């Protein structure tokens, strides 16, 4: 009788030791995952057939497709907001162009910028005197009585 109890006890101890050794750290719940991140996958929107194939929009290089993922805009809409479009800025554009629009303005500005930066190397060095010192501006606004919610870090 003692031998059966002893044999059973030894078997249970051996089984416990075997189970304890068989558990690895890979099964721990708080272990950092090395696999793919399931939240980084954004599903594509479904394809849409146009109402008429004869009136398709002209493709724009670097432009967006209707099926491109727009997670920020989708989140705004899901929370009940409206996604701003180019039409929102129409009033500003109309006001700014009330005296006409120079079609060569981008080329002129690029040429002036190239002249300004010539010999100076970087954008930061060329325009350093136009940079805004956040801390000094905060002090100036505070002296005027303007409430600024937080101070920038000191220099």
Phi and psi in radians as a Rosetta constraint file:
Dihedral C 1 N 2 CA 2 C 2 CIRCULARHARMONIC -1.121 0.35
Dihedral N 2 CA 2 C 2 N 3 CIRCULARHARMONIC -0.653 0.35
Dihedral C 2 N 3 CA 3 C 3 CIRCULARHARMONIC -1.166 0.35
Dihedral N 3 CA 3 C 3 N 4 CIRCULARHARMONIC -0.599 0.35
Dihedral C 3 N 4 CA 4 C 4 CIRCULARHARMONIC -1.185 0.35
Dihedral N 4 CA 4 C 4 N 5 CIRCULARHARMONIC -0.729 0.35
Dihedral C 4 N 5 CA 5 C 5 CIRCULARHARMONIC -1.161 0.35
Dihedral N 5 CA 5 C 5 N 6 CIRCULARHARMONIC -0.736 0.35
Dihedral C 5 N 6 CA 6 C 6 CIRCULARHARMONIC -1.142 0.35
Dihedral N 6 CA 6 C 6 N 7 CIRCULARHARMONIC -0.748 0.35
Dihedral C 6 N 7 CA 7 C 7 CIRCULARHARMONIC -1.104 0.35
Dihedral N 7 CA 7 C 7 N 8 CIRCULARHARMONIC -0.741 0.35
Dihedral C 7 N 8 CA 8 C 8 CIRCULARHARMONIC -1.140 0.35
Dihedral N 8 CA 8 C 8 N 9 CIRCULARHARMONIC -0.729 0.35
Dihedral C 8 N 9 CA 9 C 9 CIRCULARHARMONIC -1.113 0.35
Dihedral N 9 CA 9 C 9 N 10 CIRCULARHARMONIC -0.742 0.35
Dihedral C 9 N 10 CA 10 C 10 CIRCULARHARMONIC -1.137 0.35
Dihedral N 10 CA 10 C 10 N 11 CIRCULARHARMONIC -0.700 0.35
Dihedral C 10 N 11 CA 11 C 11 CIRCULARHARMONIC -1.099 0.35
Dihedral N 11 CA 11 C 11 N 12 CIRCULARHARMONIC -0.737 0.35
Dihedral C 11 N 12 CA 12 C 12 CIRCULARHARMONIC -1.149 0.35
Dihedral N 12 CA 12 C 12 N 13 CIRCULARHARMONIC -0.697 0.35
Dihedral C 12 N 13 CA 13 C 13 CIRCULARHARMONIC -1.149 0.35
Dihedral N 13 CA 13 C 13 N 14 CIRCULARHARMONIC -0.731 0.35
Dihedral C 13 N 14 CA 14 C 14 CIRCULARHARMONIC -1.145 0.35
Dihedral N 14 CA 14 C 14 N 15 CIRCULARHARMONIC -0.718 0.35
Dihedral C 14 N 15 CA 15 C 15 CIRCULARHARMONIC -1.132 0.35
Dihedral N 15 CA 15 C 15 N 16 CIRCULARHARMONIC -0.728 0.35
Dihedral C 15 N 16 CA 16 C 16 CIRCULARHARMONIC -1.105 0.35
Dihedral N 16 CA 16 C 16 N 17 CIRCULARHARMONIC -0.742 0.35
Dihedral C 16 N 17 CA 17 C 17 CIRCULARHARMONIC -1.130 0.35
Dihedral N 17 CA 17 C 17 N 18 CIRCULARHARMONIC -0.700 0.35
Dihedral C 17 N 18 CA 18 C 18 CIRCULARHARMONIC -1.130 0.35
Dihedral N 18 CA 18 C 18 N 19 CIRCULARHARMONIC -0.750 0.35
Dihedral C 18 N 19 CA 19 C 19 CIRCULARHARMONIC -1.168 0.35
Dihedral N 19 CA 19 C 19 N 20 CIRCULARHARMONIC -0.722 0.35
Dihedral C 19 N 20 CA 20 C 20 CIRCULARHARMONIC -1.132 0.35
Dihedral N 20 CA 20 C 20 N 21 CIRCULARHARMONIC -0.666 0.35
Dihedral C 20 N 21 CA 21 C 21 CIRCULARHARMONIC -1.304 0.35
Dihedral N 21 CA 21 C 21 N 22 CIRCULARHARMONIC -0.447 0.35
Dihedral C 21 N 22 CA 22 C 22 CIRCULARHARMONIC -1.335 0.35
Dihedral N 22 CA 22 C 22 N 23 CIRCULARHARMONIC -0.334 0.35
Dihedral C 22 N 23 CA 23 C 23 CIRCULARHARMONIC -1.376 0.35
Dihedral N 23 CA 23 C 23 N 24 CIRCULARHARMONIC 2.288 0.35
Dihedral C 23 N 24 CA 24 C 24 CIRCULARHARMONIC -1.982 0.35
Dihedral N 24 CA 24 C 24 N 25 CIRCULARHARMONIC 2.972 0.35
Dihedral C 24 N 25 CA 25 C 25 CIRCULARHARMONIC -1.244 0.35
Dihedral N 25 CA 25 C 25 N 26 CIRCULARHARMONIC -0.308 0.35
Dihedral C 25 N 26 CA 26 C 26 CIRCULARHARMONIC -1.123 0.35
Dihedral N 26 CA 26 C 26 N 27 CIRCULARHARMONIC -0.368 0.35
Dihedral C 26 N 27 CA 27 C 27 CIRCULARHARMONIC -1.609 0.35
Dihedral N 27 CA 27 C 27 N 28 CIRCULARHARMONIC 0.030 0.35
Dihedral C 27 N 28 CA 28 C 28 CIRCULARHARMONIC -1.255 0.35
Dihedral N 28 CA 28 C 28 N 29 CIRCULARHARMONIC 2.396 0.35
Dihedral C 28 N 29 CA 29 C 29 CIRCULARHARMONIC -1.183 0.35
Dihedral N 29 CA 29 C 29 N 30 CIRCULARHARMONIC -0.562 0.35
Dihedral C 29 N 30 CA 30 C 30 CIRCULARHARMONIC -1.610 0.35
Dihedral N 30 CA 30 C 30 N 31 CIRCULARHARMONIC 0.162 0.35
Dihedral C 30 N 31 CA 31 C 31 CIRCULARHARMONIC -1.183 0.35
Dihedral N 31 CA 31 C 31 N 32 CIRCULARHARMONIC 2.480 0.35
Dihedral C 31 N 32 CA 32 C 32 CIRCULARHARMONIC -1.240 0.35
Dihedral N 32 CA 32 C 32 N 33 CIRCULARHARMONIC 2.300 0.35
Dihedral C 32 N 33 CA 33 C 33 CIRCULARHARMONIC -1.357 0.35
Dihedral N 33 CA 33 C 33 N 34 CIRCULARHARMONIC 2.520 0.35
Dihedral C 33 N 34 CA 34 C 34 CIRCULARHARMONIC -1.951 0.35
Dihedral N 34 CA 34 C 34 N 35 CIRCULARHARMONIC 0.008 0.35
Dihedral C 34 N 35 CA 35 C 35 CIRCULARHARMONIC -1.518 0.35
Dihedral N 35 CA 35 C 35 N 36 CIRCULARHARMONIC -2.955 0.35
Dihedral C 35 N 36 CA 36 C 36 CIRCULARHARMONIC -1.182 0.35
Dihedral N 36 CA 36 C 36 N 37 CIRCULARHARMONIC 2.654 0.35
Dihedral C 36 N 37 CA 37 C 37 CIRCULARHARMONIC -1.579 0.35
Dihedral N 37 CA 37 C 37 N 38 CIRCULARHARMONIC 1.989 0.35
Dihedral C 37 N 38 CA 38 C 38 CIRCULARHARMONIC -1.201 0.35
Dihedral N 38 CA 38 C 38 N 39 CIRCULARHARMONIC -0.272 0.35
Dihedral C 38 N 39 CA 39 C 39 CIRCULARHARMONIC -1.562 0.35
Dihedral N 39 CA 39 C 39 N 40 CIRCULARHARMONIC -0.154 0.35
Dihedral C 39 N 40 CA 40 C 40 CIRCULARHARMONIC -1.531 0.35
Dihedral N 40 CA 40 C 40 N 41 CIRCULARHARMONIC -0.096 0.35
Dihedral C 40 N 41 CA 41 C 41 CIRCULARHARMONIC -1.579 0.35
Dihedral N 41 CA 41 C 41 N 42 CIRCULARHARMONIC 2.118 0.35
Dihedral C 41 N 42 CA 42 C 42 CIRCULARHARMONIC -1.956 0.35
Dihedral N 42 CA 42 C 42 N 43 CIRCULARHARMONIC 2.079 0.35
Dihedral C 42 N 43 CA 43 C 43 CIRCULARHARMONIC -1.202 0.35
Dihedral N 43 CA 43 C 43 N 44 CIRCULARHARMONIC 2.575 0.35
Dihedral C 43 N 44 CA 44 C 44 CIRCULARHARMONIC -1.360 0.35
Dihedral N 44 CA 44 C 44 N 45 CIRCULARHARMONIC 2.665 0.35
Dihedral C 44 N 45 CA 45 C 45 CIRCULARHARMONIC -1.325 0.35
Dihedral N 45 CA 45 C 45 N 46 CIRCULARHARMONIC 2.690 0.35
Dihedral C 45 N 46 CA 46 C 46 CIRCULARHARMONIC -1.205 0.35
Dihedral N 46 CA 46 C 46 N 47 CIRCULARHARMONIC 2.617 0.35
Dihedral C 46 N 47 CA 47 C 47 CIRCULARHARMONIC -1.189 0.35
Dihedral N 47 CA 47 C 47 N 48 CIRCULARHARMONIC 2.570 0.35
Dihedral C 47 N 48 CA 48 C 48 CIRCULARHARMONIC -2.144 0.35
Dihedral N 48 CA 48 C 48 N 49 CIRCULARHARMONIC 2.374 0.35
Dihedral C 48 N 49 CA 49 C 49 CIRCULARHARMONIC -1.526 0.35
Dihedral N 49 CA 49 C 49 N 50 CIRCULARHARMONIC 2.277 0.35
Dihedral C 49 N 50 CA 50 C 50 CIRCULARHARMONIC -1.227 0.35
Dihedral N 50 CA 50 C 50 N 51 CIRCULARHARMONIC 2.731 0.35
Dihedral C 50 N 51 CA 51 C 51 CIRCULARHARMONIC -1.135 0.35
Dihedral N 51 CA 51 C 51 N 52 CIRCULARHARMONIC -0.628 0.35
Dihedral C 51 N 52 CA 52 C 52 CIRCULARHARMONIC -2.477 0.35
Dihedral N 52 CA 52 C 52 N 53 CIRCULARHARMONIC 2.263 0.35
Dihedral C 52 N 53 CA 53 C 53 CIRCULARHARMONIC -1.352 0.35
Dihedral N 53 CA 53 C 53 N 54 CIRCULARHARMONIC -0.238 0.35
Dihedral C 53 N 54 CA 54 C 54 CIRCULARHARMONIC -1.438 0.35
Dihedral N 54 CA 54 C 54 N 55 CIRCULARHARMONIC -0.257 0.35
Dihedral C 54 N 55 CA 55 C 55 CIRCULARHARMONIC -2.076 0.35
Dihedral N 55 CA 55 C 55 N 56 CIRCULARHARMONIC 0.762 0.35
Dihedral C 55 N 56 CA 56 C 56 CIRCULARHARMONIC -1.279 0.35
Dihedral N 56 CA 56 C 56 N 57 CIRCULARHARMONIC 2.509 0.35
Dihedral C 56 N 57 CA 57 C 57 CIRCULARHARMONIC -1.216 0.35
Dihedral N 57 CA 57 C 57 N 58 CIRCULARHARMONIC 2.674 0.35
Dihedral C 57 N 58 CA 58 C 58 CIRCULARHARMONIC -1.282 0.35
Dihedral N 58 CA 58 C 58 N 59 CIRCULARHARMONIC 2.287 0.35
Dihedral C 58 N 59 CA 59 C 59 CIRCULARHARMONIC -1.134 0.35
Dihedral N 59 CA 59 C 59 N 60 CIRCULARHARMONIC 2.481 0.35
Dihedral C 59 N 60 CA 60 C 60 CIRCULARHARMONIC -1.997 0.35
Dihedral N 60 CA 60 C 60 N 61 CIRCULARHARMONIC 2.208 0.35
Dihedral C 60 N 61 CA 61 C 61 CIRCULARHARMONIC -1.044 0.35
Dihedral N 61 CA 61 C 61 N 62 CIRCULARHARMONIC 2.251 0.35
Dihedral C 61 N 62 CA 62 C 62 CIRCULARHARMONIC 1.385 0.35
Dihedral N 62 CA 62 C 62 N 63 CIRCULARHARMONIC 0.008 0.35
Dihedral C 62 N 63 CA 63 C 63 CIRCULARHARMONIC -1.354 0.35
Dihedral N 63 CA 63 C 63 N 64 CIRCULARHARMONIC 2.996 0.35
Dihedral C 63 N 64 CA 64 C 64 CIRCULARHARMONIC -1.660 0.35
Dihedral N 64 CA 64 C 64 N 65 CIRCULARHARMONIC 2.645 0.35
Dihedral C 64 N 65 CA 65 C 65 CIRCULARHARMONIC -1.710 0.35
Dihedral N 65 CA 65 C 65 N 66 CIRCULARHARMONIC 2.784 0.35
Dihedral C 65 N 66 CA 66 C 66 CIRCULARHARMONIC -1.149 0.35
Dihedral N 66 CA 66 C 66 N 67 CIRCULARHARMONIC -0.430 0.35
Dihedral C 66 N 67 CA 67 C 67 CIRCULARHARMONIC -1.633 0.35
Dihedral N 67 CA 67 C 67 N 68 CIRCULARHARMONIC -0.013 0.35
Dihedral C 67 N 68 CA 68 C 68 CIRCULARHARMONIC -1.137 0.35
Dihedral N 68 CA 68 C 68 N 69 CIRCULARHARMONIC 2.500 0.35
Dihedral C 68 N 69 CA 69 C 69 CIRCULARHARMONIC -1.244 0.35
Dihedral N 69 CA 69 C 69 N 70 CIRCULARHARMONIC 2.308 0.35
Dihedral C 69 N 70 CA 70 C 70 CIRCULARHARMONIC -2.280 0.35
Dihedral N 70 CA 70 C 70 N 71 CIRCULARHARMONIC 1.282 0.35
Dihedral C 70 N 71 CA 71 C 71 CIRCULARHARMONIC -1.086 0.35
Dihedral N 71 CA 71 C 71 N 72 CIRCULARHARMONIC -0.649 0.35
Dihedral C 71 N 72 CA 72 C 72 CIRCULARHARMONIC -1.139 0.35
Dihedral N 72 CA 72 C 72 N 73 CIRCULARHARMONIC -0.834 0.35
Dihedral C 72 N 73 CA 73 C 73 CIRCULARHARMONIC -1.123 0.35
Dihedral N 73 CA 73 C 73 N 74 CIRCULARHARMONIC -0.690 0.35
Dihedral C 73 N 74 CA 74 C 74 CIRCULARHARMONIC -1.110 0.35
Dihedral N 74 CA 74 C 74 N 75 CIRCULARHARMONIC -0.667 0.35
Dihedral C 74 N 75 CA 75 C 75 CIRCULARHARMONIC -1.176 0.35
Dihedral N 75 CA 75 C 75 N 76 CIRCULARHARMONIC -0.678 0.35
Dihedral C 75 N 76 CA 76 C 76 CIRCULARHARMONIC -1.085 0.35
Dihedral N 76 CA 76 C 76 N 77 CIRCULARHARMONIC -0.790 0.35
Dihedral C 76 N 77 CA 77 C 77 CIRCULARHARMONIC -1.148 0.35
Dihedral N 77 CA 77 C 77 N 78 CIRCULARHARMONIC -0.709 0.35
Dihedral C 77 N 78 CA 78 C 78 CIRCULARHARMONIC -1.117 0.35
Dihedral N 78 CA 78 C 78 N 79 CIRCULARHARMONIC -0.509 0.35
Dihedral C 78 N 79 CA 79 C 79 CIRCULARHARMONIC -1.577 0.35
Dihedral N 79 CA 79 C 79 N 80 CIRCULARHARMONIC 0.109 0.35
Dihedral C 79 N 80 CA 80 C 80 CIRCULARHARMONIC 1.636 0.35
Dihedral N 80 CA 80 C 80 N 81 CIRCULARHARMONIC 0.185 0.35
Dihedral C 80 N 81 CA 81 C 81 CIRCULARHARMONIC -1.625 0.35
Dihedral N 81 CA 81 C 81 N 82 CIRCULARHARMONIC -3.125 0.35
Dihedral C 81 N 82 CA 82 C 82 CIRCULARHARMONIC -2.041 0.35
Dihedral N 82 CA 82 C 82 N 83 CIRCULARHARMONIC 2.393 0.35
Dihedral C 82 N 83 CA 83 C 83 CIRCULARHARMONIC -1.442 0.35
Dihedral N 83 CA 83 C 83 N 84 CIRCULARHARMONIC 2.184 0.35
Dihedral C 83 N 84 CA 84 C 84 CIRCULARHARMONIC -1.144 0.35
Dihedral N 84 CA 84 C 84 N 85 CIRCULARHARMONIC 2.437 0.35
Dihedral C 84 N 85 CA 85 C 85 CIRCULARHARMONIC -2.089 0.35
Dihedral N 85 CA 85 C 85 N 86 CIRCULARHARMONIC 3.067 0.35
Dihedral C 85 N 86 CA 86 C 86 CIRCULARHARMONIC -1.080 0.35
Dihedral N 86 CA 86 C 86 N 87 CIRCULARHARMONIC -0.455 0.35
Dihedral C 86 N 87 CA 87 C 87 CIRCULARHARMONIC -1.159 0.35
Dihedral N 87 CA 87 C 87 N 88 CIRCULARHARMONIC -0.431 0.35
Dihedral C 87 N 88 CA 88 C 88 CIRCULARHARMONIC -1.110 0.35
Dihedral N 88 CA 88 C 88 N 89 CIRCULARHARMONIC -0.637 0.35
Dihedral C 88 N 89 CA 89 C 89 CIRCULARHARMONIC -1.519 0.35
Dihedral N 89 CA 89 C 89 N 90 CIRCULARHARMONIC 0.086 0.35
Dihedral C 89 N 90 CA 90 C 90 CIRCULARHARMONIC -0.997 0.35
Dihedral N 90 CA 90 C 90 N 91 CIRCULARHARMONIC -0.704 0.35
Dihedral C 90 N 91 CA 91 C 91 CIRCULARHARMONIC -1.112 0.35
Dihedral N 91 CA 91 C 91 N 92 CIRCULARHARMONIC -0.712 0.35
Dihedral C 91 N 92 CA 92 C 92 CIRCULARHARMONIC -1.156 0.35
Dihedral N 92 CA 92 C 92 N 93 CIRCULARHARMONIC -0.782 0.35
Dihedral C 92 N 93 CA 93 C 93 CIRCULARHARMONIC -1.108 0.35
Dihedral N 93 CA 93 C 93 N 94 CIRCULARHARMONIC -0.751 0.35
Dihedral C 93 N 94 CA 94 C 94 CIRCULARHARMONIC -1.085 0.35
Dihedral N 94 CA 94 C 94 N 95 CIRCULARHARMONIC -0.730 0.35
Dihedral C 94 N 95 CA 95 C 95 CIRCULARHARMONIC -1.152 0.35
Dihedral N 95 CA 95 C 95 N 96 CIRCULARHARMONIC -0.757 0.35
Dihedral C 95 N 96 CA 96 C 96 CIRCULARHARMONIC -1.190 0.35
Dihedral N 96 CA 96 C 96 N 97 CIRCULARHARMONIC -0.478 0.35
Dihedral C 96 N 97 CA 97 C 97 CIRCULARHARMONIC -1.792 0.35
Dihedral N 97 CA 97 C 97 N 98 CIRCULARHARMONIC 0.361 0.35
Dihedral C 97 N 98 CA 98 C 98 CIRCULARHARMONIC -1.137 0.35
Dihedral N 98 CA 98 C 98 N 99 CIRCULARHARMONIC -0.434 0.35
Dihedral C 98 N 99 CA 99 C 99 CIRCULARHARMONIC -1.764 0.35
Dihedral N 99 CA 99 C 99 N 100 CIRCULARHARMONIC 0.205 0.35
Dihedral C 99 N 100 CA 100 C 100 CIRCULARHARMONIC 1.866 0.35
Dihedral N 100 CA 100 C 100 N 101 CIRCULARHARMONIC 2.859 0.35
Dihedral C 100 N 101 CA 101 C 101 CIRCULARHARMONIC -2.173 0.35
Dihedral N 101 CA 101 C 101 N 102 CIRCULARHARMONIC 2.256 0.35
Dihedral C 101 N 102 CA 102 C 102 CIRCULARHARMONIC -1.501 0.35
Dihedral N 102 CA 102 C 102 N 103 CIRCULARHARMONIC 2.011 0.35
Dihedral C 102 N 103 CA 103 C 103 CIRCULARHARMONIC -1.201 0.35
Dihedral N 103 CA 103 C 103 N 104 CIRCULARHARMONIC -0.259 0.35
Dihedral C 103 N 104 CA 104 C 104 CIRCULARHARMONIC -1.783 0.35
Dihedral N 104 CA 104 C 104 N 105 CIRCULARHARMONIC 0.252 0.35
Dihedral C 104 N 105 CA 105 C 105 CIRCULARHARMONIC -1.093 0.35
Dihedral N 105 CA 105 C 105 N 106 CIRCULARHARMONIC -0.672 0.35
Dihedral C 105 N 106 CA 106 C 106 CIRCULARHARMONIC -1.116 0.35
Dihedral N 106 CA 106 C 106 N 107 CIRCULARHARMONIC -0.756 0.35
Dihedral C 106 N 107 CA 107 C 107 CIRCULARHARMONIC -1.138 0.35
Dihedral N 107 CA 107 C 107 N 108 CIRCULARHARMONIC -0.707 0.35
Dihedral C 107 N 108 CA 108 C 108 CIRCULARHARMONIC -1.123 0.35
Dihedral N 108 CA 108 C 108 N 109 CIRCULARHARMONIC -0.756 0.35
Dihedral C 108 N 109 CA 109 C 109 CIRCULARHARMONIC -1.170 0.35
Dihedral N 109 CA 109 C 109 N 110 CIRCULARHARMONIC -0.665 0.35
Dihedral C 109 N 110 CA 110 C 110 CIRCULARHARMONIC -1.123 0.35
Dihedral N 110 CA 110 C 110 N 111 CIRCULARHARMONIC -0.689 0.35
Dihedral C 110 N 111 CA 111 C 111 CIRCULARHARMONIC -1.168 0.35
Dihedral N 111 CA 111 C 111 N 112 CIRCULARHARMONIC -0.749 0.35
Dihedral C 111 N 112 CA 112 C 112 CIRCULARHARMONIC -1.128 0.35
Dihedral N 112 CA 112 C 112 N 113 CIRCULARHARMONIC -0.658 0.35
Dihedral C 112 N 113 CA 113 C 113 CIRCULARHARMONIC -1.164 0.35
Dihedral N 113 CA 113 C 113 N 114 CIRCULARHARMONIC -0.722 0.35
Dihedral C 113 N 114 CA 114 C 114 CIRCULARHARMONIC -1.092 0.35
Dihedral N 114 CA 114 C 114 N 115 CIRCULARHARMONIC -0.691 0.35
Dihedral C 114 N 115 CA 115 C 115 CIRCULARHARMONIC -1.127 0.35
Dihedral N 115 CA 115 C 115 N 116 CIRCULARHARMONIC -0.726 0.35
Dihedral C 115 N 116 CA 116 C 116 CIRCULARHARMONIC -1.130 0.35
Dihedral N 116 CA 116 C 116 N 117 CIRCULARHARMONIC -0.686 0.35
Dihedral C 116 N 117 CA 117 C 117 CIRCULARHARMONIC -1.528 0.35
Dihedral N 117 CA 117 C 117 N 118 CIRCULARHARMONIC -0.135 0.35
Dihedral C 117 N 118 CA 118 C 118 CIRCULARHARMONIC -1.069 0.35
Dihedral N 118 CA 118 C 118 N 119 CIRCULARHARMONIC 2.200 0.35
Dihedral C 118 N 119 CA 119 C 119 CIRCULARHARMONIC 1.444 0.35
Dihedral N 119 CA 119 C 119 N 120 CIRCULARHARMONIC -0.161 0.35
Dihedral C 119 N 120 CA 120 C 120 CIRCULARHARMONIC -1.711 0.35
Dihedral N 120 CA 120 C 120 N 121 CIRCULARHARMONIC -0.240 0.35
Dihedral C 120 N 121 CA 121 C 121 CIRCULARHARMONIC 1.537 0.35
Dihedral N 121 CA 121 C 121 N 122 CIRCULARHARMONIC -1.236 0.35
Dihedral C 121 N 122 CA 122 C 122 CIRCULARHARMONIC -2.062 0.35
Dihedral N 122 CA 122 C 122 N 123 CIRCULARHARMONIC 2.841 0.35
Dihedral C 122 N 123 CA 123 C 123 CIRCULARHARMONIC -1.061 0.35
Dihedral N 123 CA 123 C 123 N 124 CIRCULARHARMONIC -0.740 0.35
Dihedral C 123 N 124 CA 124 C 124 CIRCULARHARMONIC -1.083 0.35
Dihedral N 124 CA 124 C 124 N 125 CIRCULARHARMONIC -0.729 0.35
Dihedral C 124 N 125 CA 125 C 125 CIRCULARHARMONIC -1.215 0.35
Dihedral N 125 CA 125 C 125 N 126 CIRCULARHARMONIC -0.637 0.35
Dihedral C 125 N 126 CA 126 C 126 CIRCULARHARMONIC -1.207 0.35
Dihedral N 126 CA 126 C 126 N 127 CIRCULARHARMONIC -0.609 0.35
Dihedral C 126 N 127 CA 127 C 127 CIRCULARHARMONIC -1.975 0.35
Dihedral N 127 CA 127 C 127 N 128 CIRCULARHARMONIC 0.368 0.35
Dihedral C 127 N 128 CA 128 C 128 CIRCULARHARMONIC -1.037 0.35
Dihedral N 128 CA 128 C 128 N 129 CIRCULARHARMONIC -0.675 0.35
Dihedral C 128 N 129 CA 129 C 129 CIRCULARHARMONIC -1.245 0.35
Dihedral N 129 CA 129 C 129 N 130 CIRCULARHARMONIC -0.236 0.35
Dihedral C 129 N 130 CA 130 C 130 CIRCULARHARMONIC -1.640 0.35
Dihedral N 130 CA 130 C 130 N 131 CIRCULARHARMONIC -0.072 0.35
Dihedral C 130 N 131 CA 131 C 131 CIRCULARHARMONIC -1.214 0.35
Dihedral N 131 CA 131 C 131 N 132 CIRCULARHARMONIC 2.536 0.35
Dihedral C 131 N 132 CA 132 C 132 CIRCULARHARMONIC -1.652 0.35
Dihedral N 132 CA 132 C 132 N 133 CIRCULARHARMONIC 2.204 0.35
Dihedral C 132 N 133 CA 133 C 133 CIRCULARHARMONIC -1.491 0.35
Dihedral N 133 CA 133 C 133 N 134 CIRCULARHARMONIC 1.891 0.35
Dihedral C 133 N 134 CA 134 C 134 CIRCULARHARMONIC -1.039 0.35
Dihedral N 134 CA 134 C 134 N 135 CIRCULARHARMONIC -0.716 0.35
Dihedral C 134 N 135 CA 135 C 135 CIRCULARHARMONIC -1.194 0.35
Dihedral N 135 CA 135 C 135 N 136 CIRCULARHARMONIC -0.767 0.35
Dihedral C 135 N 136 CA 136 C 136 CIRCULARHARMONIC -1.107 0.35
Dihedral N 136 CA 136 C 136 N 137 CIRCULARHARMONIC -0.673 0.35
Dihedral C 136 N 137 CA 137 C 137 CIRCULARHARMONIC -1.156 0.35
Dihedral N 137 CA 137 C 137 N 138 CIRCULARHARMONIC -0.663 0.35
Dihedral C 137 N 138 CA 138 C 138 CIRCULARHARMONIC -1.098 0.35
Dihedral N 138 CA 138 C 138 N 139 CIRCULARHARMONIC -0.751 0.35
Dihedral C 138 N 139 CA 139 C 139 CIRCULARHARMONIC -1.116 0.35
Dihedral N 139 CA 139 C 139 N 140 CIRCULARHARMONIC -0.712 0.35
Dihedral C 139 N 140 CA 140 C 140 CIRCULARHARMONIC -1.104 0.35
Dihedral N 140 CA 140 C 140 N 141 CIRCULARHARMONIC -0.789 0.35
Dihedral C 140 N 141 CA 141 C 141 CIRCULARHARMONIC -1.160 0.35
Dihedral N 141 CA 141 C 141 N 142 CIRCULARHARMONIC -0.682 0.35
Dihedral C 141 N 142 CA 142 C 142 CIRCULARHARMONIC -1.103 0.35
Dihedral N 142 CA 142 C 142 N 143 CIRCULARHARMONIC -0.685 0.35
Dihedral C 142 N 143 CA 143 C 143 CIRCULARHARMONIC -1.141 0.35
Dihedral N 143 CA 143 C 143 N 144 CIRCULARHARMONIC -0.516 0.35
Dihedral C 143 N 144 CA 144 C 144 CIRCULARHARMONIC -1.422 0.35
Dihedral N 144 CA 144 C 144 N 145 CIRCULARHARMONIC -0.123 0.35
Dihedral C 144 N 145 CA 145 C 145 CIRCULARHARMONIC 1.581 0.35
Dihedral N 145 CA 145 C 145 N 146 CIRCULARHARMONIC 0.162 0.35
Dihedral C 145 N 146 CA 146 C 146 CIRCULARHARMONIC -1.348 0.35
Dihedral N 146 CA 146 C 146 N 147 CIRCULARHARMONIC 2.274 0.35
Dihedral C 146 N 147 CA 147 C 147 CIRCULARHARMONIC -1.428 0.35
Dihedral N 147 CA 147 C 147 N 148 CIRCULARHARMONIC 2.087 0.35
Dihedral C 147 N 148 CA 148 C 148 CIRCULARHARMONIC -1.979 0.35
Dihedral N 148 CA 148 C 148 N 149 CIRCULARHARMONIC 2.157 0.35
Dihedral C 148 N 149 CA 149 C 149 CIRCULARHARMONIC -1.093 0.35
Dihedral N 149 CA 149 C 149 N 150 CIRCULARHARMONIC -0.565 0.35
Dihedral C 149 N 150 CA 150 C 150 CIRCULARHARMONIC -2.571 0.35
Dihedral N 150 CA 150 C 150 N 151 CIRCULARHARMONIC 2.612 0.35
Dihedral C 150 N 151 CA 151 C 151 CIRCULARHARMONIC -1.563 0.35
Dihedral N 151 CA 151 C 151 N 152 CIRCULARHARMONIC 2.479 0.35
Dihedral C 151 N 152 CA 152 C 152 CIRCULARHARMONIC -1.255 0.35
Dihedral N 152 CA 152 C 152 N 153 CIRCULARHARMONIC 2.848 0.35
Dihedral C 152 N 153 CA 153 C 153 CIRCULARHARMONIC -1.143 0.35
Dihedral N 153 CA 153 C 153 N 154 CIRCULARHARMONIC 2.576 0.35
Dihedral C 153 N 154 CA 154 C 154 CIRCULARHARMONIC -1.197 0.35
Dihedral N 154 CA 154 C 154 N 155 CIRCULARHARMONIC 2.738 0.35
